[in-house]
Amino acid sequence: MTQPLTAELLGFFLLTLPVVLYFALFEASPLRSTLGKRALRVAVVEADGGRLSTPRALAREAIRFLPWELSHSLLWRVALAPDRGSISLWVTAGFGVVYALVLLYLVSLFIGSEHRTVYDRLAGSIVIQR
């Protein structure tokens, strides 16, 4: 397996997809939280307080894990590059996008009184204290 695309797809199906499904399915369940969120006594709900639908939960997690998956994709291109001294400008720009997204996610926590992240705003969800 020396092809970046093959490595990326394998990593996605064996790591990213199960993690995204774990978060999405638990948060869309009647529990409204993962095991860790239950321990912290928080839940993810729709903005109106109702249970998060499965499509909204999947959208929330897909957006939330976007920087993680993008960085994995870029790292495979670096690790499997034929000549590591010639890393593409697109890969470098991609890492800039990853850092910008993470910064945006963090900064969005401090905007507004509800402290909702970008992925919560886009998915119409909110994290509440139980």
CYANA upper distance limits for C-alpha pairs under 8 A (distance plus 0.5 A):
  1 MET  CA      6 THR  CA      7.24
  1 MET  CA      7 ALA  CA      7.11
  2 THR  CA      6 THR  CA      8.15
  2 THR  CA      7 ALA  CA      7.88
  2 THR  CA     80 LEU  CA      6.80
  3 GLN  CA      7 ALA  CA      6.80
  3 GLN  CA     80 LEU  CA      7.45
  4 PRO  CA      8 GLU  CA      6.47
  4 PRO  CA     73 SER  CA      8.13
  4 PRO  CA     76 TRP  CA      5.83
  4 PRO  CA     77 ARG  CA      5.95
  4 PRO  CA     80 LEU  CA      6.71
  5 LEU  CA      9 LEU  CA      6.60
  6 THR  CA     10 LEU  CA      6.64
  7 ALA  CA     11 GLY  CA      6.56
  7 ALA  CA     76 TRP  CA      7.35
  8 GLU  CA     12 PHE  CA      6.50
  8 GLU  CA     72 HIS  CA      7.66
  8 GLU  CA     73 SER  CA      6.16
  8 GLU  CA     76 TRP  CA      7.22
  9 LEU  CA     13 PHE  CA      6.69
 10 LEU  CA     14 LEU  CA      6.51
 11 GLY  CA     15 LEU  CA      6.00
 11 GLY  CA     16 THR  CA      7.30
 12 PHE  CA     16 THR  CA      5.24
 12 PHE  CA     17 LEU  CA      6.30
 12 PHE  CA     69 GLU  CA      8.05
 13 PHE  CA     17 LEU  CA      5.83
 13 PHE  CA     18 PRO  CA      7.67
 14 LEU  CA     18 PRO  CA      7.22
 15 LEU  CA     19 VAL  CA      6.84
 16 THR  CA     20 VAL  CA      6.59
 16 THR  CA     69 GLU  CA      7.55
 17 LEU  CA     21 LEU  CA      6.52
 18 PRO  CA     22 TYR  CA      6.53
 19 VAL  CA     23 PHE  CA      6.90
 20 VAL  CA     24 ALA  CA      6.53
 20 VAL  CA     58 LEU  CA      7.90
 20 VAL  CA     61 GLU  CA      6.27
 20 VAL  CA     62 ALA  CA      7.37
 20 VAL  CA     65 PHE  CA      7.92
 21 LEU  CA     25 LEU  CA      6.18
 21 LEU  CA     58 LEU  CA      7.83
 22 TYR  CA     26 PHE  CA      6.59
 22 TYR  CA     34 THR  CA      8.29
 23 PHE  CA     27 GLU  CA      6.50
 23 PHE  CA     33 SER  CA      8.37
 23 PHE  CA     34 THR  CA      6.74
 23 PHE  CA     57 ALA  CA      8.46
 23 PHE  CA     61 GLU  CA      7.48
 24 ALA  CA     28 ALA  CA      6.53
 24 ALA  CA     54 THR  CA      7.37
 24 ALA  CA     57 ALA  CA      5.24
 24 ALA  CA     58 LEU  CA      5.71
 24 ALA  CA     60 ARG  CA      8.20
 24 ALA  CA     61 GLU  CA      6.70
 25 LEU  CA     29 SER  CA      6.50
 25 LEU  CA     54 THR  CA      7.26
 25 LEU  CA     57 ALA  CA      7.73
 25 LEU  CA     58 LEU  CA      8.35
 26 PHE  CA     31 LEU  CA      7.26
 26 PHE  CA     32 ARG  CA      6.75
 26 PHE  CA     33 SER  CA      6.06
 26 PHE  CA     34 THR  CA      5.76
 27 GLU  CA     31 LEU  CA      7.38
 27 GLU  CA     32 ARG  CA      4.73
 27 GLU  CA     33 SER  CA      4.96
 27 GLU  CA     34 THR  CA      6.68
 27 GLU  CA     43 ALA  CA      7.91
 27 GLU  CA     44 VAL  CA      6.49
 27 GLU  CA     45 VAL  CA      8.32
 27 GLU  CA     52 LEU  CA      7.32
 27 GLU  CA     57 ALA  CA      7.07
 28 ALA  CA     32 ARG  CA      6.15
 28 ALA  CA     33 SER  CA      8.24
 28 ALA  CA     51 ARG  CA      7.13
 28 ALA  CA     52 LEU  CA      5.47
 28 ALA  CA     53 SER  CA      5.97
 28 ALA  CA     54 THR  CA      5.72
 28 ALA  CA     57 ALA  CA      6.46
 29 SER  CA     33 SER  CA      8.09
 29 SER  CA     51 ARG  CA      8.28
 29 SER  CA     52 LEU  CA      8.37
 30 PRO  CA     51 ARG  CA      7.67
 31 LEU  CA     43 ALA  CA      8.37
 32 ARG  CA     43 ALA  CA      5.78
 32 ARG  CA     44 VAL  CA      6.06
 32 ARG  CA     45 VAL  CA      7.17
 32 ARG  CA     51 ARG  CA      7.18
 32 ARG  CA     52 LEU  CA      7.70
 33 SER  CA     37 LYS  CA      5.92
 33 SER  CA     38 ARG  CA      6.36
 33 SER  CA     42 VAL  CA      7.53
 33 SER  CA     43 ALA  CA      5.37
 33 SER  CA     44 VAL  CA      6.53
 34 THR  CA     38 ARG  CA      6.64
 35 LEU  CA     39 ALA  CA      6.85
 36 GLY  CA     40 LEU  CA      6.87
 37 LYS  CA     41 ARG  CA      6.45
 37 LYS  CA     42 VAL  CA      5.73
 37 LYS  CA     43 ALA  CA      6.91
 38 ARG  CA     42 VAL  CA      6.48
 38 ARG  CA     43 ALA  CA      7.60
 41 ARG  CA    129 GLN  CA      6.55
 41 ARG  CA    130 ARG  CA      5.69
 42 VAL  CA    127 VAL  CA      7.08
 42 VAL  CA    128 ILE  CA      5.95
 42 VAL  CA    129 GLN  CA      4.96
 42 VAL  CA    130 ARG  CA      5.74
 43 ALA  CA    127 VAL  CA      6.04
 43 ALA  CA    128 ILE  CA      5.86
 43 ALA  CA    129 GLN  CA      7.03
 43 ALA  CA    130 ARG  CA      7.13
 44 VAL  CA     51 ARG  CA      8.33
 44 VAL  CA     52 LEU  CA      7.43
 44 VAL  CA    125 SER  CA      7.15
 44 VAL  CA    126 ILE  CA      6.19
 44 VAL  CA    127 VAL  CA      4.96
 44 VAL  CA    128 ILE  CA      6.83
 45 VAL  CA     49 GLY  CA      5.98
 45 VAL  CA     50 GLY  CA      6.20
 45 VAL  CA     51 ARG  CA      5.60
 45 VAL  CA     52 LEU  CA      5.39
 45 VAL  CA    125 SER  CA      6.00
 45 VAL  CA    126 ILE  CA      6.03
 45 VAL  CA    127 VAL  CA      6.86
 45 VAL  CA    128 ILE  CA      7.80
 46 GLU  CA     50 GLY  CA      5.72
 46 GLU  CA     51 ARG  CA      6.45
 46 GLU  CA     52 LEU  CA      5.48
 46 GLU  CA     53 SER  CA      8.36
 46 GLU  CA    124 GLY  CA      6.32
 46 GLU  CA    125 SER  CA      4.74
 46 GLU  CA    126 ILE  CA      6.55
 47 ALA  CA    124 GLY  CA      6.04
 47 ALA  CA    125 SER  CA      5.40
 47 ALA  CA    126 ILE  CA      6.04
 52 LEU  CA     56 ARG  CA      6.89
 52 LEU  CA     57 ALA  CA      6.73
 52 LEU  CA    125 SER  CA      7.58
 53 SER  CA     57 ALA  CA      6.60
 54 THR  CA     58 LEU  CA      6.55
 55 PRO  CA     59 ALA  CA      6.62
 56 ARG  CA     60 ARG  CA      6.51
 56 ARG  CA    123 ALA  CA      5.97
 56 ARG  CA    124 GLY  CA      7.85
 56 ARG  CA    125 SER  CA      8.26
 57 ALA  CA     61 GLU  CA      6.72
 57 ALA  CA    123 ALA  CA      7.84
 58 LEU  CA     62 ALA  CA      6.49
 59 ALA  CA     63 ILE  CA      6.66
 59 ALA  CA    123 ALA  CA      6.59
 60 ARG  CA     64 ARG  CA      6.52
 60 ARG  CA    119 TYR  CA      5.90
 60 ARG  CA    120 ASP  CA      6.79
 60 ARG  CA    122 LEU  CA      7.84
 60 ARG  CA    123 ALA  CA      5.67
 60 ARG  CA    125 SER  CA      8.34
 61 GLU  CA     65 PHE  CA      6.41
 61 GLU  CA    119 TYR  CA      8.18
 62 ALA  CA     66 LEU  CA      6.52
 63 ILE  CA    119 TYR  CA      6.14
 64 ARG  CA    119 TYR  CA      6.23
 65 PHE  CA     69 GLU  CA      6.66
 66 LEU  CA     70 LEU  CA      6.46
 67 PRO  CA     71 SER  CA      6.48
 67 PRO  CA     98 VAL  CA      5.55
 67 PRO  CA     99 TYR  CA      8.37
 67 PRO  CA    101 LEU  CA      6.96
 67 PRO  CA    102 VAL  CA      7.30
 68 TRP  CA     72 HIS  CA      6.85
 68 TRP  CA     98 VAL  CA      8.33
 69 GLU  CA     73 SER  CA      6.73
 70 LEU  CA     74 LEU  CA      6.73
 70 LEU  CA     94 GLY  CA      8.13
 70 LEU  CA     98 VAL  CA      7.37
 71 SER  CA     75 LEU  CA      6.50
 71 SER  CA     94 GLY  CA      8.31
 71 SER  CA     95 PHE  CA      7.19
 71 SER  CA     98 VAL  CA      7.00
 72 HIS  CA     76 TRP  CA      6.75
 73 SER  CA     77 ARG  CA      7.12
 74 LEU  CA     78 VAL  CA      6.92
 74 LEU  CA     91 VAL  CA      6.43
 74 LEU  CA     94 GLY  CA      7.52
 74 LEU  CA     95 PHE  CA      7.77
 75 LEU  CA     79 ALA  CA      6.48
 76 TRP  CA     80 LEU  CA      6.31
 77 ARG  CA     81 ALA  CA      6.15
 77 ARG  CA     91 VAL  CA      8.08
 78 VAL  CA     84 ARG  CA      7.09
 78 VAL  CA     87 ILE  CA      7.12
 78 VAL  CA     91 VAL  CA      8.38
 79 ALA  CA     84 ARG  CA      8.14
 81 ALA  CA     87 ILE  CA      7.81
 83 ASP  CA     87 ILE  CA      8.08
 87 ILE  CA     91 VAL  CA      7.23
 87 ILE  CA     92 THR  CA      7.95
 88 SER  CA     92 THR  CA      7.11
 89 LEU  CA     93 ALA  CA      6.58
 90 TRP  CA     94 GLY  CA      6.39
 91 VAL  CA     95 PHE  CA      6.89
 92 THR  CA     96 GLY  CA      7.04
 93 ALA  CA     97 VAL  CA      6.87
 94 GLY  CA     98 VAL  CA      6.82
 95 PHE  CA     99 TYR  CA      6.80
 96 GLY  CA    100 ALA  CA      6.61
 97 VAL  CA    101 LEU  CA      6.57
 98 VAL  CA    102 VAL  CA      6.77
 99 TYR  CA    103 LEU  CA      6.60
100 ALA  CA    104 LEU  CA      6.51
101 LEU  CA    105 TYR  CA      6.58
102 VAL  CA    106 LEU  CA      6.75
103 LEU  CA    107 VAL  CA      6.52
104 LEU  CA    108 SER  CA      6.43
104 LEU  CA    118 VAL  CA      7.93
105 TYR  CA    109 LEU  CA      7.27
105 TYR  CA    117 THR  CA      6.16
105 TYR  CA    118 VAL  CA      6.23
105 TYR  CA    119 TYR  CA      8.15
106 LEU  CA    110 PHE  CA      8.02
106 LEU  CA    117 THR  CA      7.76
107 VAL  CA    111 ILE  CA      7.43
108 SER  CA    115 HIS  CA      7.66
108 SER  CA    116 ARG  CA      7.09
108 SER  CA    117 THR  CA      5.50
108 SER  CA    118 VAL  CA      6.49
109 LEU  CA    115 HIS  CA      5.05
109 LEU  CA    116 ARG  CA      5.83
109 LEU  CA    117 THR  CA      5.48
109 LEU  CA    118 VAL  CA      8.44
110 PHE  CA    115 HIS  CA      6.01
110 PHE  CA    116 ARG  CA      8.36
111 ILE  CA    115 HIS  CA      6.60
111 ILE  CA    116 ARG  CA      8.07
112 GLY  CA    116 ARG  CA      8.06
114 GLU  CA    126 ILE  CA      8.48
116 ARG  CA    120 ASP  CA      6.27
116 ARG  CA    121 ARG  CA      6.81
116 ARG  CA    126 ILE  CA      6.84
116 ARG  CA    127 VAL  CA      8.12
117 THR  CA    121 ARG  CA      6.73
118 VAL  CA    122 LEU  CA      6.62
119 TYR  CA    123 ALA  CA      6.48
120 ASP  CA    124 GLY  CA      6.27
120 ASP  CA    125 SER  CA      5.26
120 ASP  CA    126 ILE  CA      6.34
121 ARG  CA    125 SER  CA      6.86
121 ARG  CA    126 ILE  CA      8.21
